[in-house]
């Protein structure tokens, strides 16, 4: 039987634990239903194990587990999800959820779409908090694949940005009426 447990995970260089309901893991990644605060479930989070410095139980774990069970929250992996390499999982998230979200450090979360990649680096067309593309001259530094600590998806903020992006795209594509 699959365990039903809440994980409190400390990442290297992060002050705040990432908390979530354990769903699955392999030797490289940990998949959780994200718990940003108290008993709120908000999407999914993949944590790179190479950046995890501790997985610690707390005294609140049992109560959180009990409340999630009472709420009927299931510890189920998203349909079609499989562990793979960082870029492959980012591609899966983009195909399934329409956007990627990742973080290299606690203070910086990036949203967008994979543009190019090689064996070590990748570039992203970034989506701003205003739902617009961050138009750059292509000179931005690429991201290191090994630097990705967190991949998140299907959170409220993630879905809100995606809705805003789609709304703004419809406005741009809409032609003025001939009145």
C-alpha positions as CSV (number, residue, x, y, z in Angstrom):
1,X,0.0,0.0,0.0
2,X,1.3,3.5,-0.9
3,X,2.1,5.6,2.1
4,X,0.0,8.7,2.9
5,X,2.4,11.2,4.4
6,X,3.1,14.8,4.4
7,X,6.7,15.8,3.7
8,X,8.5,18.9,5.0
9,X,11.5,19.4,2.7
10,X,14.4,21.8,3.1
11,X,16.2,22.7,-0.1
12,X,19.8,24.1,-0.2
13,X,19.7,27.9,0.1
14,X,16.0,28.1,0.9
15,X,14.7,29.4,4.2
16,X,11.2,28.0,3.9
17,X,10.4,24.3,3.7
18,X,8.5,23.0,0.7
19,X,5.5,21.1,2.1
20,X,3.4,18.6,0.3
21,X,1.5,15.3,0.3
22,X,3.9,12.6,-0.9
23,X,2.9,11.1,-4.2
24,X,6.0,9.4,-5.7
25,X,9.7,9.6,-6.1
26,X,12.6,8.1,-7.9
27,X,16.4,8.5,-7.3
28,X,16.4,12.1,-8.8
29,X,13.0,13.7,-8.0
30,X,10.3,13.9,-5.4
31,X,6.7,14.6,-6.5
32,X,4.3,16.2,-3.9
33,X,0.8,17.7,-3.9
34,X,1.9,21.2,-2.8
35,X,0.7,22.5,0.5
36,X,1.6,26.2,0.5
37,X,0.0,26.9,3.9
38,X,-1.8,24.9,6.6
39,X,-4.2,22.5,4.9
40,X,-4.5,24.1,1.4
41,X,-3.6,21.9,-1.6
42,X,-2.4,23.9,-4.5
43,X,-1.1,22.0,-7.5
44,X,2.0,19.8,-7.7
45,X,5.7,20.3,-7.0
46,X,8.7,18.3,-8.2
47,X,11.8,18.7,-6.1
48,X,15.2,17.8,-7.3
49,X,16.7,15.4,-4.8
50,X,20.2,16.7,-5.5
51,X,19.2,20.0,-3.8
52,X,17.4,18.5,-0.8
53,X,19.3,18.9,2.4
54,X,16.6,17.4,4.7
55,X,13.2,15.7,4.8
56,X,12.0,16.2,8.3
57,X,8.8,15.2,10.1
58,X,7.2,17.8,12.2
59,X,4.6,17.6,15.0
60,X,1.9,19.0,12.7
61,X,2.4,16.2,10.1
62,X,-0.1,13.8,11.6
63,X,-2.8,16.5,12.0
64,X,-2.3,17.7,8.4
65,X,-2.5,14.2,7.1
66,X,-5.7,13.6,9.0
67,X,-7.3,16.8,7.7
68,X,-6.3,16.0,4.1
69,X,-7.9,12.6,4.5
70,X,-11.1,14.1,5.9
71,X,-11.2,16.5,2.9
72,X,-10.9,13.5,0.6
73,X,-7.6,14.5,-0.9
74,X,-6.1,11.5,-2.6
75,X,-2.4,10.8,-3.0
76,X,-2.6,10.2,-6.7
77,X,0.0,11.0,-9.4
78,X,-1.3,13.1,-12.2
79,X,-2.5,11.1,-15.2
80,X,0.2,10.4,-17.7
81,X,3.0,11.6,-15.4
82,X,6.3,9.6,-15.5
83,X,9.7,10.5,-14.0
84,X,12.3,11.3,-16.6
85,X,15.0,14.0,-17.2
86,X,14.4,17.6,-16.2
87,X,13.8,18.8,-19.7
88,X,11.5,15.9,-20.5
89,X,9.4,16.6,-17.4
90,X,9.3,20.3,-18.3
91,X,8.1,19.4,-21.8
92,X,5.4,17.1,-20.3
93,X,4.2,19.9,-18.0
94,X,4.1,22.4,-20.9
95,X,2.2,19.9,-23.1
96,X,-0.3,18.9,-20.4
97,X,-0.7,22.2,-18.6
98,X,0.3,24.7,-21.3
99,X,3.1,26.4,-19.5
100,X,6.2,25.6,-17.3
101,X,7.1,27.0,-13.9
102,X,10.5,26.4,-12.3
103,X,12.8,27.8,-9.7
104,X,16.6,27.7,-9.3
105,X,16.4,29.5,-5.9
106,X,13.7,30.5,-3.5
107,X,13.5,34.2,-4.6
108,X,13.1,33.5,-8.3
109,X,10.3,31.6,-10.0
110,X,10.1,31.6,-13.8
111,X,7.1,30.9,-16.1
112,X,7.2,30.4,-19.8
113,X,7.9,27.9,-22.6
114,X,11.1,26.0,-23.4
115,X,12.7,27.6,-26.4
116,X,16.1,25.8,-26.9
117,X,18.2,23.3,-25.0
118,X,21.4,21.4,-25.2
119,X,22.9,18.8,-22.9
120,X,23.7,21.4,-20.2
121,X,21.6,24.6,-20.7
122,X,18.2,25.7,-21.8
123,X,16.5,28.9,-22.7
124,X,12.9,29.9,-22.0
125,X,10.5,32.4,-23.5
126,X,9.5,34.0,-20.2
127,X,6.0,35.1,-19.2
128,X,5.9,38.1,-17.0
129,X,3.5,38.6,-14.0
130,X,1.5,40.9,-16.2
131,X,0.8,38.0,-18.7
132,X,3.1,39.3,-21.4
133,X,6.2,37.8,-23.0
134,X,9.5,39.2,-21.7
135,X,10.8,40.4,-25.0
136,X,14.6,40.2,-24.8
137,X,17.2,40.5,-27.5
138,X,18.2,36.9,-27.1
139,X,21.3,37.8,-25.1
140,X,20.0,36.5,-21.7
141,X,22.0,33.9,-19.9
142,X,20.7,30.4,-20.4
143,X,19.6,28.4,-17.4
144,X,21.6,25.4,-16.2
145,X,19.5,22.2,-16.3
146,X,21.3,21.0,-13.1
147,X,20.3,24.3,-11.4
148,X,16.6,23.6,-11.5
149,X,15.5,22.8,-8.0
150,X,11.7,22.9,-8.3
151,X,9.2,22.3,-11.1
152,X,5.7,23.3,-10.2
153,X,2.4,23.0,-12.1
154,X,-1.3,23.3,-11.8
155,X,-1.2,25.9,-9.0
156,X,-3.7,28.7,-8.7
157,X,-1.0,31.3,-9.7
158,X,0.2,29.2,-12.6
159,X,-3.3,28.8,-13.9
160,X,-4.1,32.5,-13.4
161,X,-1.0,33.5,-15.4
162,X,-2.0,31.1,-18.2
163,X,-5.5,32.6,-18.3
164,X,-4.2,36.1,-18.4
165,X,-1.8,35.2,-21.2
166,X,-4.6,33.6,-23.2
167,X,-6.9,36.6,-22.6
168,X,-4.2,39.0,-23.8
169,X,-3.5,36.8,-26.9
170,X,-7.2,36.9,-27.8
171,X,-7.2,40.7,-27.5
172,X,-4.2,41.0,-29.8
173,X,-5.7,38.6,-32.4
174,X,-9.2,40.2,-32.3
175,X,-9.8,42.4,-35.3
176,X,-11.7,45.7,-34.8
177,X,-15.2,45.5,-36.1
178,X,-16.2,47.5,-39.2
179,X,-18.8,49.8,-37.8
